[in-house]
Amino acid sequence: MIIGGLRNEKNVNDGFFEIRFYDDGVYLTVYPPVGKGKAVDADEVFRKLERKKVKDYDKKIANECVIKANKVPAKIAEPQEEEILDAQATVLIAPDKMKAYITLLPPEGGRMLTKDELLSVLKSNGVIFGVNDLVLEGIANNPVYGQMICVAEGVPPVNGKNGSVEFYFNVKKDIKPAVLADGSVDFRQLNIVENVRKGQKLCKLIPPEDGTPGKTVMGTDIPAKPGKHATLPRGKNVEPDEDGQSLIASIDGQADYSDEKVNVFATYEVHADVDNSTGNISFVGNIIIRGNVLSGFTVEAGGNVEVWGVVEGAVIKAGGDILLRRGMSGLGKGTLICGGDIIARYIENSNIEAGNDIKAEAIMHSNVRCGNRLELSGRKGLLVGGSCKVGKEIEAKVIGSYLATVTEVEVGVDPRLRERYKEIRDEITAAEADIKKSEQAINILKKLQIAGMLTPDKEEMLNKAIRTKLFLTNKLVDLREESSEIEVALQQDSFGKIKVYNYIYPGVKVTIGTSSLRIRENLQYCTLYRDGADIRVGPIDK
């Protein structure tokens, strides 16, 4: 009777062996592999002989038979009664205890295990939760041998929902300048001011929710992480209410949400030009300038900046929005930086950076960085020359020029995110170096303490070093967590788009995420988007 050496189902070209029980003895026959198949392993033969409980077999003859693999039966033991074996099952549990697998060994003269017997094998190995009865029943009725089959799965925990902040004013400004009949854009009536009164409630905390615990296949509970409590985004001129769960305005002014802080800003107004008569201007709230901002001057505001005239080669920085009712001729040194939106008729030869959107009729030969969306509308809708990096989307009538002016546009990754990632990596390196210095100081001072030579001054130094190490260690944990979150964001596929309503000309280089495309011919009325590793050109999607 053949009891061993069935061909390995994974590769029919592998060698195999047979063990037969005859009246004159027990015989082993080994067959060679075919082509690139695997030869029979002697250890596999010995395990089979042990499993069949073959007594006093000649290991040397059996080993020679495996080496020769000549299909000739070799007597390896004296006559004896064959051991009848039922199917056997082994259990493997994943390292995280979330899955359990069964591997079946075929019966040899015996029978297959029943479903109840398989359950008993699982239980004896500690698997008591998440067992799939249908899979077990299928294995019992239609057994598959020599393969790992998943028969039990645990339940992963569901972490709790973090607390949040509910706002009582519009934190997402949707500024839509009116398009006039002649195609020009009216930048005067924008209604961007969110007025609030002293004592008005601005936001409140929403408590976190508990998670749902999980369980391993061995019945062990896995605790869920509870949701984190949100914190009040307290900025300038706001205060918590009596229960500490809400923020209220402490002055009359404009409510603003930027850099994850709620602020209420007052307004400072300049009735003429920003020039030698005013000097540079720095104000915690909003600034309105009725005249021009001349070259060489700086305007800084904690809130919004609104300029009625022309901005020359000046610097304007705002925590909120920047609104230029006319425009900016930067002369190569003009700079606009804000945490919110930049809105202007035109911007030329300037460096501009907005945390949110940028909207204009024309941007020419400038370096542009925009966290969210760049919109060029009005009669021109023009973007030409310079470099433009935008977080999500560019919408324009014309990009580049028929003269093939070099124009670089990039969408898909918030430029501030890349900068923050570099800052965090530098901070991590510095924190690790400082921790190492603190540990060295602690070790030296503790040796003095053990020797009884620690003076009061040195004891204070030891305590300070321990406090410093603890502070830096906690800071390092936070920095590494933020670094990991940014890495995930940077590695995700980019979904930026570029919409062109008239022409995009040769000379324009388009980058979306990590993919690039140089425009070789005129393209008209199209959307450029990323598809896998390539940039595609498709129709305008409204």
URGIFEN-V413238 format. One line per field, one symbol per residue. phi: phi as a letter, one per 20 degrees, with the letter a starting at -180 (. if undefined). psi: psi as a letter, one per 20 degrees, with the letter a starting at -180 (. if undefined). burial: I if it has 24 or more other ideal C-beta (glycine too) atoms within 12 Angstrom, else O. A space follows every 10 residues. Layout:
phi: ???
psi: ???
burial: ???
This chain:
phi: .ecbmfffff bfeffbbccc ddfeqdddcd dffdlefeff efffffffff felfelfeff ffffffffld mefcfdbfga ffeedefccd dcdfgemebc cddedffcnd cffeffffff ffffeneccm feffffffff ecfcemcfcf dbcfdffdff effbcdddbf edfdecffee fenfdeeedd leedfcdgnf fdabedffdf edfdbefene fdfefffeff dfefdemcbf efemdcdcfe bfrdfbcblm ceccdecddd ecfebffdmf ccbfdecddf dedegndccc cfdeccceed defddccbfd dcddfdrbdf lncfcccbed ddcbfbcclc dcbcfddcca ebcclcedcc fccdcdcnfe ldcbmmccdc fcbdcbeccn bfemffcdcc cocfgfffff ffffffffff ffffffffff ffffffffff emdefgffff ffffffffff ffffffffff ffffffgfff effedfccdc ecccegoedd ccmddcbefd bfdclbddbe cmeddddcff df
psi: ppirkqqohh oiiqrrrqpq orhjapqppp prrpcjrqrp phhhghhggg hilpqlqohg ggghhggglj jppppiqrqr ppppprqqpq pppqhjkiqp qppppqqnib rqqrghhggh gghhjjoiqj pohggghhgh hmqpqjqppp iqproqqoqq pqrrppqjro inpnpnqppr hjirpojgni lipnpqqpip phrqppqrqq apqaprijjp qoqqpqqqpq qpmpcqkqqq ahijirpqpi rqbppqoqkk qpqoqapppp ibqobhhhaq ppqhbqppoi brorqiqppp qhcqppphbq pblrpppphc rpooheapni kiiqpppric qppqgqpplr oqpphdqppr hppplqoppp hfppooaahg lpopraqopq ggqpprgppa rijlpopppp rhpohhgggh gggghghggg ggghgggghg gggghhghgh jkjorhghhh hghghghggg ghgghhgggh ghggghgghh iqqqkqqopp ieqprqippp podjqqppph rpqqmrpprp ncjrpqoarp o.
burial: OIIIIIOIOO OOOIIIIIII IOOOOIIIII IOOOOOOOII OIOIIIOIIO IIOIOOIOOO IIOOIIOOIO OOIIIIIOOO OIIOIOIIII IIIOOOIIII IIIIIIOIOO OIIOIOOIIO IIOOIOIOII IIOOIIOOII OOIOIOOOII IIIIOOOOOO OOOOIOIOIO IOIOIOIOOO OOOOIOIOOI OIIIOIOOOI IIIIIOOOOO OOOIIIIIOO OIOOOOOOOI OIIIIIIIIO OOOOOIIIII IOIIIIIIOO IIIIIIIIOI OOIIOOOIOO IOIIIIIIIO IIIIIOIIII IIIIIIIIII IIIIIIIIII IIIIIIIIII OOOIIIIIII IIIIIIIIII IIIIIIIIII IIIIIIIIII IIIIIIIIOI IIIIIIIIII IIIIIIIIII IOOOIOIIII IIIIIIIOOO IOOIOOOIOO IOOOIOOIOO IIOOIOOOOO OOOOOOOOOO OIOOIOOIIO OIOOOIOOIO OOIOOIOOOI OOOIOIIIII IIIIIOIIII IIIOIOIOIO OOIOOIIIII OOOOIOIOOO OO
